[in-house]
């Protein structure tokens, strides 16, 4: 998480701020066996990934307090 926070500090050059990093990394960091097992598609899968990205973004914006 600290590494991703460090990457976010370069968002001026890379446009990869905490929200974009969360969208990219959330499915890997918070892998959902339910999505994989049931073959979610469409809206259900989108909503699950959205929740994951919100959680990762929260963690990234509060790294110092959490870790």
C-alpha positions in Angstrom: 0.0 0.0 0.0 2.8 2.4 0.8 4.3 1.7 -2.7 1.0 2.5 -4.3 0.8 5.7 -2.2 4.3 6.6 -3.4 3.1 6.0 -7.0 0.1 8.3 -6.4 2.5 11.0 -5.4 3.5 11.2 -9.0 -0.1 11.7 -10.2 0.8 15.1 -11.7 2.9 13.3 -14.3 1.2 10.0 -14.6 -2.5 10.8 -13.9 -2.5 7.7 -11.6 -4.0 9.2 -8.5 -5.4 7.1 -5.7 -8.7 6.5 -7.4 -7.1 5.3 -10.7 -4.7 3.1 -8.8 -7.6 1.6 -6.8 -9.5 0.8 -10.0 -6.5 -0.9 -11.5 -5.3 -2.8 -8.4 -8.5 -3.6 -6.5 -9.4 -6.7 -8.4 -6.0 -8.2 -7.6 -5.7 -7.0 -4.0 -9.3 -7.9 -3.1 -9.8 -10.9 -5.3 -13.4 -12.2 -5.1 -13.8 -16.0 -5.3 -17.6 -15.4 -5.6 -17.1 -13.5 -8.9 -14.7 -16.2 -10.3 -16.8 -19.2 -9.1 -20.2 -18.0 -10.3 -19.0 -16.3 -13.4 -20.6 -13.0 -12.6 -21.0 -10.8 -15.6 -22.5 -7.5 -16.4 -23.9 -5.3 -13.7 -23.2 -7.7 -10.8 -19.5 -8.0 -11.6 -19.3 -4.2 -12.2 -20.8 -3.5 -8.8 -18.5 -5.9 -7.0 -15.4 -4.4 -8.6 -16.7 -0.9 -7.8 -17.0 -1.9 -4.1 -13.4 -3.3 -4.2 -12.1 -0.1 -5.8 -13.8 2.1 -3.1 -12.2 0.0 -0.4 -8.7 0.2 -1.9 -9.1 3.9 -2.5 -10.0 4.4 1.1 -7.0 2.4 2.3 -4.7 4.4 0.0 -6.0 7.7 1.3 -5.6 6.5 4.9 -2.3 4.5 4.7 -0.6 6.5 7.5 -3.5 6.0 9.9 -4.0 2.3 9.0 -0.4 1.1 8.8 
